[in-house]
Amino acid sequence: MKIGIIIETKEPEKAWNAFRFAVTAKKQNYEVKVFLMGEAVECEGLTHEKYNVDEQLKNFIAIGGEIMACGTCLKSRQKDGTEACPLSTMIDCLKVVEWADKIVTF
């Protein structure tokens, strides 16, 4: 099964759980793609004393997970895409939705 995950929050506990879900699904041999939108484009490097979002994001990448980040959302924050979270478009988001059997949003 193919699972698309759209994350729209950088609230530590919610973003942390979103990436934990992505890691769990990937480890269960699902195909998983994550699209970051809105404030979620700030998840890379995000840490919290209890919810280390960046650690889960890196765990997801380490096991072959794919992440895309909304280019418009990055640019509005004067940020660039990174190797972990490349600059992507709404067309890329649409392609994730078309590709996936299921979409989960956080």
Secondary structure as UniProt FT lines:
FT   STRAND          2..7
FT   HELIX           12..27
FT   TURN            28..29
FT   STRAND          31..36
FT   HELIX           38..42
FT   TURN            44..45
FT   HELIX           53..62
FT   TURN            63..64
FT   STRAND          66..70
FT   HELIX           71..75
FT   TURN            76..78
FT   STRAND          87..88
FT   HELIX           90..99
FT   STRAND          102..105
//
